[in-house]
Amino acid sequence: MDKDSCIVTFLHPNPTTLEVNKGRDLLSVAVEAGVYINSSCGGDGVCGRCKVIVKRGQFKTEPSGRITLDERRKGYVLACQTTVHSDVEVEVPPESGVELDKISDEDAKLLRLKGMYSQAVDLGKAALTVEEGIFKPSPLATKLYLELKPPTLSDTISDLERLYRAIRKNRDIPIMQAGLTNIKRLGRLLRESDWKVTALLGKRNETVEIVSIEPGDTSVRNYGIALDIGTTTVTGQLVDLNTKEILGTKGTYNKQVTFGSDVITRIVYASESEGLEKLHHAVIDNINGIIKELVNDNKINLNDVNAVECAGNTTMIHLLLRVDPKFIRREPYVSTANFVPVIRAAEAGIKINPRGLLACVPGTSTYVGGDITAGVLACGLNRTDKLTLLIDVGTNGEIVLGNKEWMVSCAASAGPAFEGSGVKCGMRAAEGAIQRVAIDKNTYDVEVITIGKAKPKGICGSGYIDCLAELLTSGIIDRNGKFSEKISSPRLRSSGESREFVLVFKKDAAVDFDIVITEEDLDNLKRSKGAIYSASSILLRKMNLEFKDVEQFYIAGGFGTYLDIDKAIAIGLLPDLERERFSFIGNSSLVGSREILLSYQAKDESENIARKMTYIELSVESSYMDEYVSSLFFPHTDLNRFPTVKIKGK
């Protein structure tokens, strides 16, 4: 080993060793080693999310207020601010790591529209699913078994024309093509298989391509992947393209969080040397990891996965395809492409059938992408007579207002707090995440319910909404989101220069620390809910409407399997209206992506939605900032907007 190099060993989640030059920072070493660590600020030492423990070896680290005295004694450092100067061993604690999680059975049900109905979510006729026959089944990739008639002296058309003829007897396909690779092997394959073959047909825009030809009948083995690529999380489903059955669902944090928690930070990083390449490979690693797990769990051959449908915001799709996103943040804020043609999945680095297809749900604008198009399709906003508001609560909070006659949209930078990132004990909606909270108003004792009823590991979006509402109504925090000086409880304590409230003590948790909500968390959550509420309010005002005019609200997002509408109203995330107007529809982006994967008719409708929707840029709306500032209270500066919300000691 070179004297100027050293060995870095990461002990968690799996032992990984890498030889690097001395003086390298641990965060960049971790990325190179494939050990992904949270870093919302992209390595600037600001967010404090990339905490690791150096167990052995020589290192230098910059002092940081993000590391408490107790943590410093245990060897905690910020990976981005720590350089190695000898062989070192590093432990990545669970709260800092980014791991692939299997979504719990309860959560997986939420991602099926019919499963969502069973949880008191009724979208009625607005719910458009392939299973219900609204869209004609026509997957992105279709297998067709054929028994061709061999050529004779009286039937001497070419092998390729013979194949076309047999396909057209079963399908109405005016435009069809085959690649040179298939043509080269066609003659021998037909004869060796006794003229019995299976053709894999792929929809590539207005053309049907013969993607591959296999000997014999393999038509029963045809699978696809539906993906929702979010700024904070990536979720995928394995779907049987013949039966439309969902065979599995998995999700994980988007590994791009290592380079920044929001799209703007990532766009800036993409402009740096090799930045675009790193961001691209991070999300591709996510996708390939999800696909590998799904394929292994279901014991199917990866070569039988023939299609991938992706929904994501405009920046995520650019990074997925390795397209430079820098013009998205430069005036006049124009993307390279909102409608991306169907390509080979291999071109993007996605590992399925080497000739398999990748399609992306079209978007409307720079900041309202295919994830929102998919959400509109899933809830049927574009087909209803009722005035409807779809609110997708994510890192980029997107809102769509309208009905089958018209649709307008906008986006607000809400931050990742409700997706479990950028908050001290936040986590994505996975097993062990706290999703329900109740606080006794007299004793301040806390009861929690987790996803999968496992021991608590952290707090997901719905848990934070519950927690905020309970803290507010019990008087533990005031309307400004500050802890009360009048409360005496061992759960409310000082931590450094700020204060925090303990939801679960370490002895009752599945992690080696108390699960808390801090004053900094409260501030982040307040800004997130304020961004969503104010964006919705301004969008309505722009159309000369008010919240009371909206007949139905659909709330989408990766909160978990549960969202308490009353508590969402109590904190000012949603307007104070009759509760029956609201429906929580979960990850509508993934549902819409799956529908498009299963039906070319749904794909056509998604394109119509994207073209029809008008985008309104909030940054040029003079009243937006005033509305936003007014919403930075719980529930709002103007309590007359929330007449049913009762706050202790207001």
C-alpha positions, 0 to 999 in steps of 0.5 A, a space after each residue: 500500500 502506498 504510504 500516502 494512502 490508507 484503508 477506510 473500513 465502514 462497519 455499517 450496514 455491511 463491512 466495506 473497505 476502500 483504499 483512499 488517499 490520506 486527507 480525503 473527507 469521509 463523506 466523499 469516501 462513503 459515496 465512492 464505497 457505496 455507503 450512503 450517508 444522509 447529507 441534506 446540505 450537500 457536504 457544507 457542514 450545515 445540516 448535521 445529518 452525516 454523523 458517523 462514529 470513528 471507532 479507530 484511527 487518526 483523523 482531523 475534524 472541524 468543530 461543529 455545533 451539530 455534535 453535542 458534547 455527549 456525542 463528541 465523547 462517543 466519537 461522533 463527527 460530521 463525515 463531511 467535515 472529517 478527513 482521514 490520516 491513517 487506517 480508520 474504522 467508521 460506524 454509520 449509526 442508523 439515523 445517518 444511514 440510507 438503507 433499502 427498506 421493505 415496505 410493510 404489508 400495511 403500507 403496501 396496501 395503501 399503495 393499491 387504490 383498492 387497498 386505500 378504499 378499505 382504509 376509509 378513502 373513497 374516491 368514488 367514480 373519480 378513481 380510475 384504475 386499469 383493474 376497474 376497466 376504465 383504461 383498456 389493458 395494453 401494457 408498455 411491453 406485451 408478450 405474444 405467443 405465435 405459431 407461424 406457418 412455415 414457408 412453401 413454394 406458394 408462400 415465399 414472403 420473408 421471415 420478417 414479413 411472416 412474423 409481421 403477418 402473424 402478429 397483425 392477425 392478433 393485434 391491430 398494429 399499423 406501424 411496426 418495426 424490428 431492430 437489426 439485432 433481431 433480424 440477424 437471428 430471426 431466420 435460424 431462431 424460427 427454424 430451430 423453434 419449429 416456427 413457434 416463438 414468443 414476440 415481445 412487443 414494446 410501445 415506443 411512442 406511435 410505433 410498436 417495436 418487436 423488442 425481442 423474439 424467444 423460442 417457444 411459449 414464454 408469454 406467461 413471464 412478463 413483468 414491469 416496474 412502476 417507480 415514483 422517484 421523489 426528491 427524498 424517497 424512491 418507491 417501486 412496485 413489481 407488476 405482472 403485466 399479464 394479470 396486473 397483480 402487484 407482486 411487491 413494493 419497496 421503498 428507500 431514501 433517494 441516495 441523492 440526499 447525500 448531495 443535497 435535500 432539495 432540487 436546487 441544491 442538486 442542480 447546483 451540485 450537478 454543475 460541478 465536476 462529475 456532479 451530474 454523473 454522481 447524482 445520476 448513479 445515485 438514483 440508478 443505484 436506488 432503482 437497481 437495488 429496488 428491482 434486485 430485491 423485488 426480483 429476488 423476493 419473487 424468484 423471477 428472472 431479471 430478463 423477464 422484467 421488460 418495462 419500467 415506468 417512472 414518475 418524478 418531478 422534472 429535475 429528478 427525471 433529468 438526473 435519471 436520464 443524465 440530462 443537465 438540469 442547470 437551465 431549470 434554475 436559470 431565468 426563464 426557468 426552462 427544462 430540456 424536456 417535459 415529454 421524454 420519448 420511450 428509450 431502452 432502460 439500459 441507456 439510463 443504466 437500469 438493469 432489466 432485460 437488456 432490450 427492455 423499455 423505459 418510459 417517463 410520465 410527462 410533466 407540465 413545467 419546470 416545477 410541476 412534473 410527471 409525478 403530479 401528472 400521475 397523481 391527477 390521473 390516479 385520483 381522476 381530477 381531470 374527469 370529475 365535474 367537481 371543483 377539486 384541489 390535489 395537494 401533494 405534500 413532498 419536498 416540492 409541494 405541488 398543488 393542482 386545482 380544477 376539474 375536467 374542464 380546466 386545471 391550473 397548478 403551482 409548486 412551493 418549496 416545502 422542504 423534506 420535513 414531512 418526508 422524514 428528512 431535515 428533522 432530527 428523528 425523522 424517517 421515511 414511512 417504513 416499519 417502526 416509524 411513529 405515525 400516530 401520537 397522543 399526549 395526555 393534556 394533564 400528565 404530558 405522557 405520550 402514546 405512540 403507534 408505529 407502522 407495523 406495530 414495531 418498536 419505534 425507530 423514528 417519526 414519519 410525516 403523519 407522526 409529525 402532524 399528530 405530534 404538532 397538533 398534540 403539542 399545540 392543543 396541550 399547551 406544550 408549544 405556543 402558536 409560534 412553535 416555541 416550547 412553553 416556559 410554564 410546562 414542567 415535565 421530564 420530557 421537556 428539556 434543554 439540549 445545548 442552546 435549544 429545547 426538545 420534547 421526548 416522545 419515546 425514551 431510549 429504553 422503549 425505542 428500537 434505536 440507541 437514543 431518545 426519539 425527540 422533536 426539537 425547536 429546530 424541527 418545529 421551525 422546519 415543520 412550520 415552514 413546510 406546512 406554511 408553504 403548502 397552505 399559502 401556495 394553495 391559498 394563492 392558487 385559489 385567489 389567482 382563479 378568484 376562488 376561495 377554499 370554501 368553493 372547493 368541493 373535494 380535496 385529495 391529499 397525497 404524499 408519503 406520510 405513512 398508512 394514515 393521516 388524521 385530517 383533523 390534526 392536519 387542519 389543527 396545525 394549519 396544513 389544510 383549511 378548516 372545512 367540513 372533514 368529509 371534503 378531504 380524502 387521503 390518497 397516499 402515494 398517488 404518483 406511484 399509483 398513476 405510474 402503475 396505471 400508465 405501465 399497464 395501459 397505453 390508453 392511460 399513457 395517452 391520457 397522461 399526455 393530455 393532462 400534462 398539455 392541458 394543465 397551466 402552471 402558475 409561477 408563485 415567485 412572481 406573485 406579489 401576494 405570495 410572500 405575505 400569505 406565506 409569512 401569515 401562515 408561519 403560525 399554528 394554525 395561522 396568524 388569522 384564527 378566524 380562518 380556523 374557527 373549529 381549532 381549539 388551542 390551549 392557552 392561545 
